[in-house]
């Protein structure tokens, strides 16, 4: 069995052009991990902290690499994930899971390259294309006509759905109504409240979403409020989605057990990597729950090829400028996986030198 001959982690600081998405993030800290085995094969992974905090993730990643990866055998990625996660028993998930995500993705990249397979095949999947919904360019304070204009731009690109941002306020009603009335007939609408509501306001918003014909309402409540999500789901006229702030299956499973979600939305960094996103999708599938991962469609299409309950992928172009020739959706608004061995991501020329921190 080959061994990990080299393992390193770097911090990149990537500024955005301005406040982005429903949370208004202005910068992303990336932790980039490179692994190499003793046969010269390499794998690259990354994780991220939206809005900062990457230094803590970097420290955790370097500690894990030094203690548990460097010079160790190249065991299968899911086995490595369990070893890394077990080392956090006395520390908690927190930044540790965000750090594991970068290591795990690098391990999967190396593992797939070892067998000269694209990532989806290494995950046990078969090639398929998956519809993408448009999520970029929407804001909770956006004038209704701008929201409709962005919806129509996505429709022109082939998207069959868009996701609006709302504030859980009366002004949301006009925004949703104008989009519902002005969208093409074959365009679905989703709504994302970014944790802005309490339970009474979430119930009101769910009713407004149903009137607008929304497919689902995402994160109407703070992510930790399981009891409130359960109460909301029991009476909501629209499907409830959440998951991008949940860490690991340990946090996802109670929402599924309580039937609090119709759609689970794992985030690569918060879940602790692709291995745990895969496991969460399988747990959801066993309960008849759909999965729509949080952004990074060119990565999560590999997961979709292995998990049939991944029904949508999200176009939210945040990190894509960092990649060279990223896979994009076709004219039908669908995306298929790269056939390159590994995950297929390559850094854009000069990205490492421009954004790498001295830490």
C-alpha positions in Angstrom: 0.0 0.0 0.0 1.3 3.4 -0.9 1.8 6.1 1.8 1.4 9.8 2.0 4.8 11.2 1.2 3.9 14.9 1.4 0.9 16.8 2.9 0.6 20.5 3.2 -2.0 23.2 3.8 -2.1 26.8 2.8 -4.4 29.7 3.6 -5.7 31.8 0.7 -7.6 35.1 1.2 -10.1 35.8 -1.6 -11.9 39.1 -1.7 -15.2 39.4 -3.5 -16.3 42.3 -5.6 -18.9 43.4 -3.0 -21.5 42.0 -0.6 -22.7 38.7 -2.1 -25.7 36.5 -1.5 -28.3 36.6 1.2 -25.7 36.9 4.0 -23.7 39.7 2.2 -20.4 38.0 2.5 -17.5 40.1 1.2 -14.5 37.7 1.4 -13.7 34.0 1.6 -10.8 32.3 3.3 -9.8 29.2 1.6 -7.7 26.4 3.1 -6.0 24.5 0.3 -4.6 21.0 0.9 -2.2 19.1 -1.3 -1.4 15.5 -0.8 1.2 13.3 -2.6 1.9 9.6 -2.3 5.2 7.8 -2.6 4.5 7.0 -6.2 4.3 10.7 -7.2 0.5 10.9 -7.5 -1.1 14.0 -6.1 -4.5 15.2 -5.0 -5.8 18.7 -4.2 -8.6 19.7 -1.9 -10.0 22.9 -0.4 -12.3 24.1 2.2 -13.5 27.6 3.1 -14.7 30.0 5.7 -17.2 32.5 4.4 -16.4 35.9 5.9 -13.1 35.0 7.5 -11.8 32.8 10.2 -9.5 30.7 8.0 -6.5 31.0 10.2 -8.1 28.7 12.8 -9.1 26.2 10.0 -5.5 26.3 8.7 -4.1 25.5 12.1 -6.5 22.6 12.5 -5.7 21.2 9.0 -2.0 21.4 9.6 -2.3 19.6 12.9 -4.4 16.8 11.4 -2.0 16.4 8.5 1.0 16.2 10.8 -0.5 13.8 13.3 -2.7 11.5 11.1 -1.8 11.8 7.4 1.8 12.4 6.7 3.8 9.1 6.3 0.6 7.2 6.9 -0.8 4.5 4.5 -3.1 5.8 1.8 -6.3 4.2 3.0 -9.6 4.8 1.3 -11.0 8.3 1.8 -14.0 7.3 3.9 -11.7 5.3 6.2 -9.4 8.3 6.5 -12.4 10.6 7.2 -13.4 8.4 10.1 -9.9 8.5 11.5 -9.7 12.3 11.3 -13.2 12.7 12.7 -12.5 10.4 15.6 -9.5 12.5 16.6 -11.9 15.3 17.4 -13.8 13.4 20.0 -12.5 15.6 22.8 -12.4 18.8 20.6 -15.8 18.9 18.9 -16.7 19.3 15.3 -16.3 23.1 14.8 -13.3 24.2 12.8 -12.1 20.6 12.8 -14.8 19.5 10.4 -14.1 22.5 8.1 -10.4 21.5 8.1 -11.2 17.8 7.5 -13.2 18.9 4.4 -10.1 20.1 2.6 -8.1 16.9 3.5 -11.0 14.7 2.5 -11.5 16.3 -0.9 -7.8 16.0 -1.6 -7.9 12.3 -0.6 -10.8 11.6 -2.9 -9.0 13.4 -5.8 -5.9 11.3 -5.2 -7.9 8.1 -4.8 -9.7 8.6 -8.0 -6.5 9.4 -9.9 -4.9 6.3 -8.5 -7.6 4.3 -10.4 -7.6 6.7 -13.4 -11.3 7.4 -12.7 -13.3 10.6 -12.6 -14.5 11.3 -9.1 -18.1 10.2 -9.8 -16.9 6.7 -10.8 -14.7 6.4 -7.7 -17.8 7.2 -5.6 -19.6 4.3 -7.3 -21.8 6.5 -9.6 -22.7 6.5 -13.2 -22.7 9.6 -15.4 -25.8 11.7 -15.6 -26.7 15.4 -16.0 -28.5 17.3 -13.3 -30.6 20.5 -13.5 -29.1 23.7 -12.1 -31.1 26.5 -10.4 -29.9 30.1 -10.6 -29.0 31.5 -7.2 -26.4 34.3 -7.9 -27.3 37.9 -8.2 -30.3 37.9 -5.9 -30.5 40.0 -2.7 -33.0 40.3 0.1 -33.2 44.1 -0.4 -33.4 43.9 -4.2 -36.1 46.0 -6.0 -38.7 43.6 -7.5 -37.9 44.6 -11.1 -34.2 43.8 -10.6 -35.2 40.4 -9.2 -37.4 39.7 -12.2 -34.6 40.8 -14.6 -32.1 38.4 -12.9 -34.7 35.6 -13.2 -35.1 36.2 -16.9 -31.3 36.2 -17.4 -31.1 32.8 -15.8 -34.0 31.6 -18.0 -32.2 32.8 -21.1 -29.2 30.6 -20.0 -31.5 27.6 -19.8 -32.1 27.4 -16.1 -35.4 25.9 -15.1 -35.5 27.4 -11.6 -34.2 30.4 -9.7 -33.8 31.0 -5.9 -34.8 34.4 -4.6 -33.5 36.0 -1.4 -36.0 37.4 1.1 -35.9 39.2 4.4 -39.0 37.7 6.0 -40.7 41.1 5.7 -43.8 42.5 3.9 -41.6 43.8 1.1 -40.9 40.2 0.1 -44.5 39.8 -1.1 -44.2 42.2 -4.1 -40.8 40.6 -5.1 -42.2 37.1 -5.1 -45.4 38.2 -6.9 -43.7 40.0 -9.7 -41.4 37.0 -10.3 -44.3 34.6 -10.2 -46.2 36.6 -12.7 -43.3 37.5 -15.0 -41.3 34.3 -15.1 -41.6 31.9 -18.1 -44.1 29.2 -17.5 -41.5 26.4 -17.2 -39.4 28.2 -14.5 -39.7 27.1 -10.9 -39.0 29.5 -8.0 -37.3 28.7 -4.7 -37.0 31.2 -1.8 -34.1 31.6 0.7 -34.6 33.5 3.9 -31.0 33.0 5.3 -32.2 32.2 8.9 -34.0 35.6 9.3 -37.3 34.5 10.8 -38.7 33.3 14.1 -41.5 30.7 14.0 -44.5 33.0 13.6 -42.8 34.9 10.8 -41.6 31.7 9.1 -45.2 30.4 9.1 -46.3 33.7 7.5 -43.5 33.5 4.9 -44.3 29.9 4.1 -47.8 30.9 3.2 -46.6 33.7 1.0 -44.2 31.3 -0.8 -47.1 28.9 -1.4 -49.2 31.7 -3.0 -46.2 32.5 -5.2 -45.9 28.8 -6.3 -42.5 28.4 -4.7 -41.0 24.9 -4.9 -39.3 25.2 -1.4 -38.5 27.7 1.3 -34.8 27.5 2.5 -33.6 28.3 6.0 -36.5 30.4 7.3 -35.2 29.7 10.8 -31.8 29.6 12.6 -30.2 26.3 11.7 -30.0 25.1 15.3 -33.7 25.3 16.0 -34.8 21.8 15.4 -38.1 22.0 17.4 -39.1 25.1 15.5 -38.3 23.5 12.1 -40.3 20.4 13.1 -43.3 22.6 14.1 -43.0 24.6 10.9 -42.8 21.6 8.6 -45.8 20.0 10.2 -48.0 22.9 9.0 -46.2 24.4 6.1 -47.9 24.6 2.7 -44.5 24.6 1.0 -41.5 22.2 1.3 -38.8 23.3 3.8 -35.1 23.1 3.0 -32.0 23.6 5.2 -28.6 22.0 5.9 -25.8 24.3 4.8 -25.1 25.2 8.4 -25.3 21.7 9.8 -22.1 19.8 10.6 -22.1 16.1 9.8 -24.7 13.4 9.8 -24.9 13.8 13.6 -26.6 17.1 13.1 -28.5 16.2 9.9 -30.1 13.0 11.2 -32.3 14.6 14.0 -33.9 16.9 11.3 -34.7 13.8 9.3 -36.0 11.8 12.2 -38.3 14.6 13.1 -39.5 15.0 9.5 -38.4 18.7 9.8 -37.0 18.9 6.2 -38.1 17.9 2.8 -34.8 18.9 1.3 -31.3 18.6 2.8 -28.6 21.0 1.6 -25.1 19.9 2.7 -22.2 22.3 2.5 -18.8 20.9 1.7 -17.0 22.7 4.4 -19.6 22.5 7.2 -20.3 18.9 6.6 -16.7 18.0 6.9 -16.0 17.0 3.3 -17.3 14.9 0.4 -17.3 11.7 2.4 -19.8 13.0 5.0 -21.9 14.7 2.2 -22.1 11.3 0.6 -23.2 9.7 3.8 -25.8 12.4 4.5 -27.2 11.9 1.0 -27.6 8.2 1.6 -29.2 8.7 5.0 -31.6 11.2 3.4 -32.3 8.8 0.5 -33.4 6.1 3.0 -36.0 8.5 4.4 -37.3 9.7 1.0 -35.7 13.2 1.4 -34.2 15.1 -1.6 -30.7 16.7 -1.6 -29.7 20.0 -3.2 -26.1 20.7 -2.1 -24.9 24.2 -1.3 -23.2 25.8 -4.3 -20.1 24.2 -6.1 -22.2 22.5 -8.8 -19.1 21.2 -10.7 -18.1 19.3 -7.6 -21.5 18.1 -6.4 -22.5 16.8 -9.8 -20.1 13.9 -9.0 -22.0 13.2 -5.8 -25.3 13.4 -7.8 -24.0 10.7 -10.1 -23.7 8.4 -7.1 -26.8 9.6 -5.2 -30.1 9.6 -7.2 -31.9 11.8 -4.6 -29.7 14.8 -5.5 -32.3 16.6 -7.6 -30.9 20.1 -8.1 -27.5 21.8 -8.1 -27.0 25.5 -7.3 -25.4 28.1 -9.5 -23.9 30.6 -7.0 -20.7 31.7 -8.7 -18.5 32.4 -5.7 -15.3 30.4 -6.0 -15.5 29.6 -9.7 -13.2 32.5 -10.8 -10.4 30.6 -9.0 -10.6 27.6 -11.3 -9.3 27.1 -14.8 -12.0 26.0 -17.2 -14.6 24.9 -14.7 -17.4 22.7 -15.9 -20.5 24.8 -16.6 -24.1 24.1 -17.3 -25.3 23.5 -20.9 -28.0 25.3 -22.9 -30.7 23.1 -21.2 -29.6 24.3 -17.7 -28.0 21.0 -16.7 -24.5 20.1 -15.7 -22.5 16.9 -16.2 -19.3 15.8 -14.4 -15.8 16.2 -15.7 -14.3 13.0 -17.2 -10.8 14.0 -16.1 -9.4 11.6 -13.4 -10.1 13.0 -10.0 -12.5 15.9 -9.4 -11.3 17.8 -12.4 -10.6 21.1 -10.6 -7.5 23.0 -11.6 -6.4 26.4 -10.2 -6.5 29.3 -12.5 -3.1 30.6 -13.6 -1.6 32.9 -10.9 -4.4 32.2 -8.4 -2.1 30.6 -5.8 0.5 33.4 -6.0 -2.2 36.2 -5.9 -4.2 34.9 -2.9 -1.9 32.8 -0.8 -1.3 34.2 2.7 2.1 34.2 4.3 0.8 32.2 7.2 
